[in-house]
Amino acid sequence: MSHYDIVIPTIGRDSLASLLTSLDRCAGWEPATIWLVDDRRRPDRVLEERLGPWGHLPLNVLSGPSAGPAAARNVGWRASNAEWVVFLDDDVEVTPEWAEHLMHDLASAGPRVAGVQGRIVVPRPAGRRPTDWERNVMGLEQAQWATADMAYRRSVLAEVKGFDERFPRAYREDADLALRVLRRGYSLERGTRTVLHAVRPADRWVSVRLQAGNADDVLMRALHGRDWREQAGAPAGRRPLHVATTVAAVAAVAASVLHRRTTAAGAGLVWLAGTGELAWTRIAPGPRTRSEVTTMLATSAVIPVAATWHWLRGLAGRRRLTAQPDPAPDTAGPEQAVPQAVLFDRDGTLVDDVAYNGDPARVVPVPGARAALDRLRERGIPTAVITNQSGVARGLLTLEQFRAVNQRIEELLGPVGPWFVCPHGPDEGCGCRKPAPGLVLQAAEALGVPASACAVIGDIGSDIEAARAARARGVLVPTPKTRPEEVAEAPEVARDIVSAVERLLGEPA
């Protein structure tokens, strides 16, 4: 197992080039892989073409789900098999000593240290006070557990099931993860390494768009209680003032429509006072240029309404969350859409698990395997096999023997579809060995269906983790070799292979 991998979610911003250049110039780093998660809504080959100058770096591009940085980071760490996973944002640059300090940070971490945070430095503007937007970015320097540079043990990420993908923005998802890790009894530390976080250009309405984070604050309270800000070290918000200012604005408009001038005037004065106080709070510490002042006045009139709207939207989402909890592992599945393709693990799932089997005579199908495959053939659903075969890397069997065993399986079970094998050992750091998503992604591409429309049936946790990393559906069919914790963590569990297929087809077990 490699010591650490790097995961970088990206939407293709120009700042990615600066990050890769800084990594290229960094001395003393030897990650097995830099997992670059392309999270654009319409990915193309442009990103890969732009990686040309850094072709000697160990870059591996994965397709993200376009569901926000939390989901993209989950794709990245689940593809890794390193001891540590280091998250970097695509708008930072590492210092030349970053890798050496990172190795020191990780080596100094005790066994109960789950994560080590890097130091974030935001360059100051020269010769003037920072603007409101620049001060907003400078707040990252005091942020706890910011994933602009945060290393976590992969085993702990797996234990807490990674980032909560209900956080769709780059906001609060890192604090939520940290609080769940701390709740498990682990500790988080600050390291010695440093990244530089430049202030990227932004239009004058950026502060209004940032108010969408109020919905995430509601989710944080629902998940972590009333004192979540104290737990996360987050500064107090202005929500009560924003709500009061918004109510005054609504009251002023309503009173004007009803021709109640006194009430309208009073409410209008309250709104004006709230807006003026917010504007001056933002103008006073800044450069006070004409552009900055007009921007603060215009946005301060809109921010309370935007903040209140997103807070109410978050409350509505919290009610839906309470009314519709996540399904339990033993009941989830039948109500979901029928998959467009089903991918099977081989040993322990389709046939008895014979360690490093290279002898076709030792192939014994598991009970019900033929019937389960026939069900899928009747429905016209294509299948494939995805299997780890580290025995090839260890020299315990050859690819020719592996293919001979596969041929015998198809003689007994009928055509299973294309075969996809990872011949690497667990320490080689490839992207195809389960729990990495490589085999799932290869099979989906070969079958011409999206990975998210596939289902994976397997007998151990790495099969389900590979499905999750590829955004596919996973169903665990336990055997005596399946660990209890793997059963507990599986999103769907079936008692046998026939029940698993019936679950996928939405048929009664």
C-alpha positions in Angstrom: 0.0 0.0 0.0 1.4 3.4 -0.9 1.8 6.0 1.8 -0.4 8.7 0.3 -2.3 9.7 -2.8 -3.5 13.2 -3.8 -7.1 13.9 -4.8 -8.0 17.1 -6.7 -11.6 17.8 -7.7 -11.7 20.2 -10.6 -14.2 21.9 -12.9 -11.3 22.8 -15.3 -10.5 26.3 -13.9 -7.3 27.9 -15.2 -5.9 27.8 -11.6 -5.5 24.0 -12.1 -2.4 24.7 -14.2 -0.8 26.7 -11.4 -1.4 23.9 -8.9 0.1 21.2 -11.2 3.0 23.4 -12.0 3.7 23.9 -8.2 3.5 20.2 -7.6 5.9 19.6 -10.5 8.4 21.9 -8.9 7.9 20.5 -5.4 10.8 18.5 -4.1 10.6 15.2 -2.3 7.1 14.0 -3.0 6.3 10.5 -4.1 2.5 9.8 -4.1 1.4 6.7 -5.9 -1.2 8.6 -7.9 -2.7 12.1 -8.3 -6.4 11.4 -8.7 -7.8 14.3 -10.8 -11.6 14.2 -10.6 -13.1 15.9 -13.7 -16.4 17.2 -12.2 -17.6 19.3 -15.2 -21.1 18.7 -16.4 -20.1 18.1 -19.9 -16.6 16.6 -19.8 -14.6 16.2 -23.0 -11.0 15.6 -23.9 -9.9 19.2 -23.4 -8.9 18.6 -19.8 -6.7 15.7 -20.7 -5.1 17.6 -23.5 -4.2 20.5 -21.1 -2.4 18.0 -18.9 0.3 17.5 -21.5 3.0 19.7 -19.8 2.7 17.5 -16.7 2.5 14.2 -18.4 5.3 12.8 -16.3 3.3 13.4 -13.1 1.4 10.3 -11.9 -1.9 11.8 -13.0 -5.1 9.7 -13.3 -8.2 11.4 -14.5 -11.6 10.2 -13.2 -15.0 11.3 -14.2 -16.9 13.0 -11.4 -20.7 13.0 -10.9 -21.1 16.8 -11.4 -22.8 16.9 -8.0 -20.4 19.1 -6.1 -17.0 18.8 -4.5 -18.1 16.4 -1.7 -19.2 13.8 -4.3 -16.2 14.4 -6.4 -13.8 13.9 -3.5 -15.6 10.6 -2.7 -14.9 9.4 -6.2 -11.2 10.2 -5.7 -10.6 8.7 -2.3 -12.5 5.5 -3.1 -10.3 5.1 -6.2 -7.2 5.2 -4.0 -5.7 2.4 -1.9 -3.2 4.5 -0.2 -2.9 4.8 3.6 -3.4 8.5 3.5 -5.5 10.6 1.1 -4.5 14.3 0.7 -7.2 16.6 -0.6 -6.2 19.7 -2.5 -8.5 22.3 -4.2 -7.7 23.3 -7.7 -7.2 26.9 -6.8 -4.3 26.6 -4.5 -0.5 26.3 -5.1 1.9 24.2 -2.9 5.2 25.6 -1.7 8.5 24.1 -2.8 8.8 22.4 0.6 5.2 21.2 0.8 5.9 17.5 0.1 8.7 17.3 2.6 6.6 18.9 5.3 3.6 16.7 4.4 5.7 13.6 5.0 6.7 15.0 8.3 3.1 15.7 9.2 1.9 12.2 8.3 4.9 10.5 10.0 4.2 12.5 13.2 0.5 11.5 13.3 -0.3 9.0 16.1 -2.5 6.0 15.5 -5.7 7.9 16.7 -4.9 10.9 14.5 -7.3 10.7 11.6 -6.4 13.8 9.7 -3.8 16.5 9.4 -4.6 20.0 8.1 -2.2 22.1 6.1 -1.7 25.9 6.7 -3.5 28.1 4.2 -2.0 31.5 3.3 -3.9 34.1 1.3 -1.7 36.8 -0.3 -2.6 40.3 0.7 -3.1 43.1 -1.8 -0.2 45.5 -2.0 -0.7 49.1 -1.0 -4.3 49.1 0.0 -6.9 47.5 2.3 -8.5 44.2 1.1 -12.0 44.3 -0.4 -15.0 42.5 1.0 -14.4 39.6 -1.3 -10.7 39.4 -0.5 -11.5 39.4 3.3 -14.0 36.6 2.6 -11.2 34.4 1.0 -8.8 35.4 3.8 -11.1 33.8 6.2 -9.8 30.4 5.0 -6.6 31.1 7.0 -8.6 30.5 10.2 -10.9 27.8 8.9 -10.7 24.5 10.7 -10.2 21.3 8.6 -10.5 23.1 5.2 -10.1 20.6 2.4 -8.1 23.2 0.4 -5.3 21.1 2.0 -6.4 18.3 4.3 -5.0 14.8 4.7 -7.2 11.9 6.0 -6.4 8.3 6.7 -8.3 6.3 4.1 -9.5 3.8 6.6 -11.2 6.5 8.6 -12.8 7.9 5.4 -14.2 4.4 4.8 -15.4 4.1 8.4 -17.4 7.3 8.2 -18.4 6.7 4.6 -16.6 9.8 3.3 -18.1 13.2 2.6 -21.9 13.7 2.9 -23.0 14.4 -0.6 -26.1 16.3 0.6 -23.7 19.3 0.8 -23.7 20.4 -2.9 -21.3 23.3 -2.5 -17.8 23.9 -1.4 -19.2 24.9 2.0 -19.6 23.1 5.3 -18.9 19.7 3.7 -15.4 19.7 5.2 -16.7 20.7 8.7 -19.4 18.0 8.6 -16.8 15.3 7.8 -14.5 16.5 10.6 -17.2 16.5 13.2 -18.2 12.9 12.3 -14.6 11.9 12.5 -14.1 13.5 15.9 -17.3 11.9 17.1 -15.7 8.5 16.5 -13.0 9.3 19.0 -10.3 10.3 16.6 -8.3 13.6 16.7 -7.4 16.1 14.0 -4.2 18.1 14.0 -2.6 21.0 12.2 0.5 20.3 10.2 3.5 22.3 9.1 3.0 22.4 5.4 1.7 25.4 3.5 -0.4 26.2 0.5 -1.1 29.5 -1.1 -4.7 30.4 -1.9 -4.9 33.3 -4.4 -8.1 35.4 -4.5 -9.6 34.6 -7.8 -11.5 37.3 -9.8 -15.2 37.6 -9.0 -18.0 39.9 -10.1 -19.8 42.3 -7.7 -22.6 39.9 -7.0 -20.5 37.0 -5.7 -21.4 37.9 -2.1 -25.1 37.4 -2.9 -24.5 34.0 -4.5 -22.6 32.9 -1.4 -25.8 33.2 0.6 -26.8 29.8 -0.7 -24.7 28.5 2.1 -27.5 29.3 4.5 -29.2 26.2 3.4 -26.1 24.2 4.3 -26.1 25.8 7.7 -29.6 24.4 8.3 -28.3 20.9 7.4 -25.4 21.3 9.8 -27.8 22.1 12.6 -29.9 19.1 11.8 -26.9 16.8 11.7 -24.9 18.2 14.6 -27.2 20.1 16.9 -27.7 23.7 18.0 -24.1 24.2 19.0 -22.6 23.0 15.7 -20.9 26.4 15.2 -19.0 26.0 18.5 -18.1 22.4 17.6 -16.8 23.5 14.1 -15.1 26.7 15.2 -17.4 28.6 12.8 -18.0 32.3 13.4 -21.5 33.5 14.4 -23.8 34.3 11.5 -26.1 37.2 10.9 -29.2 35.3 10.3 -31.4 37.0 12.9 -30.5 40.4 11.5 -31.0 39.2 7.9 -34.5 37.8 8.8 -35.5 41.0 10.6 -34.4 43.2 7.7 -36.2 40.9 5.2 -39.4 41.0 7.3 -39.3 44.7 7.4 -38.9 44.9 3.7 -41.8 42.6 3.1 -43.9 44.5 5.6 -43.1 47.9 4.0 -44.2 46.6 0.5 -47.3 45.0 1.9 -48.3 48.1 3.8 -47.8 50.3 0.8 -50.0 48.0 -1.3 -52.7 48.3 1.4 -52.2 52.1 1.6 -51.1 52.0 5.2 -48.6 54.8 5.0 -47.5 55.0 8.6 -46.9 51.3 8.8 -45.1 51.3 5.5 -42.9 54.2 6.6 -42.0 52.6 9.9 -41.2 49.2 8.3 -39.2 51.0 5.6 -37.1 52.8 8.2 -36.3 49.4 9.9 -35.3 48.0 6.5 -33.1 51.0 5.7 -31.5 50.8 9.1 -30.7 47.1 8.7 -29.4 47.6 5.2 -27.3 50.6 6.2 -25.8 48.8 9.2 -24.8 45.8 7.0 -23.4 48.1 4.3 -21.2 50.0 6.7 -20.0 46.9 8.4 -18.7 45.8 5.0 -17.5 49.2 3.8 -15.6 50.4 6.9 -12.7 47.9 6.8 -12.3 48.0 3.0 -10.5 50.3 0.6 -13.6 52.5 0.3 -13.1 53.2 -3.4 -16.1 54.3 -5.4 -16.5 50.9 -7.0 -16.3 49.1 -3.7 -18.7 51.4 -1.9 -21.4 51.1 -4.7 -20.9 47.3 -4.7 -21.4 47.1 -1.0 -24.5 49.3 -1.1 -26.1 47.4 -3.9 -25.4 43.9 -2.5 -26.3 44.8 1.1 -29.8 45.6 -0.1 -30.1 42.1 -1.6 -28.1 39.9 0.8 -30.7 39.8 3.7 -33.4 38.6 1.3 -31.2 36.1 -0.4 -29.9 34.8 3.0 -33.4 34.4 4.3 -34.7 32.7 1.2 -31.9 30.1 1.2 -32.5 29.5 5.0 -36.1 28.9 4.4 -35.2 26.6 1.5 -32.9 24.7 3.8 -35.6 24.3 6.4 -37.9 22.8 3.7 -35.2 20.4 2.8 -34.7 19.5 6.4 -38.3 18.6 6.7 -38.1 16.4 3.7 -35.0 14.8 5.1 -36.8 14.0 8.4 -39.8 12.7 6.6 -37.9 10.5 4.2 -34.9 8.9 5.9 -32.3 6.9 4.0 -33.6 3.3 3.5 -32.1 0.6 5.7 -29.6 -1.8 4.0 -31.9 -4.8 4.2 -34.9 -3.0 2.6 -33.3 -0.8 0.0 -33.4 -1.6 -3.7 -36.7 -2.9 -5.1 -38.1 0.5 -5.6 -35.1 1.7 -7.6 -34.8 1.7 -11.3 -33.9 -1.5 -13.1 -30.2 -1.4 -14.0 -29.2 -1.2 -17.7 -26.4 -3.7 -17.0 -25.3 -6.0 -14.2 -21.6 -6.6 -13.4 -20.6 -9.7 -11.3 -17.7 -10.4 -9.2 -16.3 -13.9 -10.1 -14.9 -15.8 -7.1 -17.4 -16.2 -4.3 -20.2 -14.6 -6.3 -20.6 -16.7 -9.5 -18.4 -19.7 -8.5 -16.9 -21.1 -5.3 -13.9 -19.1 -4.2 -10.9 -21.3 -4.8 -7.7 -19.3 -4.1 -5.7 -18.5 -7.2 -7.5 -21.1 -9.2 -5.9 -21.9 -12.5 -7.6 -25.3 -13.0 -10.9 -25.4 -14.9 -11.7 -28.8 -13.2 -12.1 -27.0 -9.9 -14.8 -24.6 -11.1 -18.1 -25.0 -9.1 -20.9 -22.5 -9.7 -22.6 -21.2 -6.6 -26.2 -22.3 -6.2 -28.6 -20.3 -8.3 -25.9 -18.7 -10.5 -27.4 -20.1 -13.7 -30.9 -19.2 -12.8 -29.9 -15.7 -11.9 -28.1 -15.2 -15.2 -31.0 -16.7 -17.1 -33.3 -14.1 -15.5 -31.2 -11.3 -16.8 -30.9 -12.8 -20.2 -34.7 -13.1 -20.4 -35.0 -9.4 -19.6 -32.3 -8.5 -22.2 -30.0 -7.0 -19.6 -26.3 -7.3 -20.5 -23.8 -8.7 -18.0 -20.1 -8.6 -17.5 -17.6 -9.9 -14.9 -15.2 -7.7 -13.0 -12.6 -9.6 -11.0 -9.3 -8.9 -9.1 -6.7 -11.6 -9.8 -3.6 -10.7 -7.8 -2.4 -14.2 -8.3 -1.2 -13.2 -11.8 1.0 -10.5 -10.2 2.3 -12.9 -7.6 3.1 -15.5 -10.3 0.6 -18.1 -8.8 -1.3 -18.4 -12.1 -1.0 -17.1 -15.7 -3.5 -15.1 -17.7 -3.8 -18.2 -19.9 -4.9 -20.2 -16.9 -7.3 -17.4 -15.9 -8.9 -17.4 -19.3 -9.2 -21.2 -19.2 -11.1 -21.0 -16.0 -13.4 -18.3 -17.4 -14.1 -20.5 -20.4 -15.2 -23.3 -18.1 -17.4 -20.9 -16.2 -19.2 -20.0 -19.4 -19.6 -23.6 -20.4 -21.4 -24.2 -17.1 -23.4 -20.9 -16.8 -23.7 -19.7 -20.4 -22.3 -16.4 -21.8 -21.7 -14.0 -19.0 -20.5 -11.1 -21.2 -17.1 -9.4 -21.5 -14.5 -10.1 -18.8 -12.5 -7.4 -17.0 -9.6 -8.4 -14.8 -7.2 -6.5 -12.6 -3.9 -8.6 -12.7 -2.1 -6.3 -10.3 -1.1 -6.8 -6.7 -2.6 -4.7 -3.8 0.6 -2.7 -3.5 0.9 -1.6 -7.1 -1.4 1.5 -6.8 -3.4 0.8 -10.0 -6.8 2.3 -10.7 -8.5 -0.9 -11.7 -8.1 -3.1 -8.6 -11.4 -3.1 -6.5 -12.3 -1.1 -4.5 -11.1 1.4 -7.1 -13.7 2.0 -9.8 -11.6 1.2 -12.8 -13.1 -2.2 -13.7 -16.7 -0.9 -13.3 -15.9 2.1 -15.5 -14.3 -0.1 -18.1 -17.2 -2.5 -18.2 -19.8 0.2 -18.4 -18.0 1.8 -21.3 -17.7 -1.5 -23.1 -21.4 -2.2 -22.6 -22.3 1.3 -23.8 -24.2 2.3 -20.6 -23.5 4.9 -17.9 -21.7 3.6 -14.9 -24.5 5.1 -12.8 -27.0 2.8 -14.6 -25.0 -0.3 -13.7 -25.4 -2.6 -10.8 -22.6 -4.6 -9.2 -23.1 -7.9 -7.3 -20.3 -9.1 -5.2 -19.5 -11.0 -2.0 -17.0 -8.6 -0.2 -16.8 -5.0 0.7 -14.3 -4.0 -2.0 -16.9 -5.0 -4.7 -19.4 -2.6 -3.1 -16.9 0.1 -2.6 -15.9 -0.1 -6.3 -19.6 0.3 -7.2 -20.0 3.3 -5.0 -16.8 4.9 -6.3 -18.2 4.6 -9.9 -21.7 5.8 -8.8 -23.1 2.4 -9.6 -25.5 0.4 -7.4 -24.0 -2.3 -5.3 -25.6 -5.4 -3.8 -23.7 -7.6 -1.4 -24.3 -11.4 -1.3 -22.4 -12.5 1.9 -20.5 -15.7 2.2 -18.6 -17.2 5.2 -15.6 -15.1 4.1 -17.6 -11.8 4.2 -16.7 -9.7 7.3 -19.6 -8.6 9.5 -18.6 -4.9 9.1 -18.8 -5.3 5.4 -22.4 -6.5 5.7 -23.2 -3.7 8.1 -21.8 -1.0 5.7 -23.4 -2.4 2.5 -26.2 -0.3 1.1 -28.1 -3.4 -0.1 -27.7 -7.0 1.1 -29.3 -10.2 -0.5 -29.2 -13.7 0.9 -28.1 -15.3 -2.4 -27.4 -14.5 -6.0 -31.0 -15.2 -7.1 -32.4 -12.8 -4.5 -29.9 -10.2 -5.6 -31.1 -10.3 -9.2 -34.7 -10.3 -8.1 -34.0 -7.2 -6.0 -32.4 -5.5 -9.0 -35.4 -6.4 -11.3 -37.9 -5.2 -8.7 -39.3 -8.7 -8.3 -40.5 -10.2 -5.0 -37.7 -12.3 -3.4 
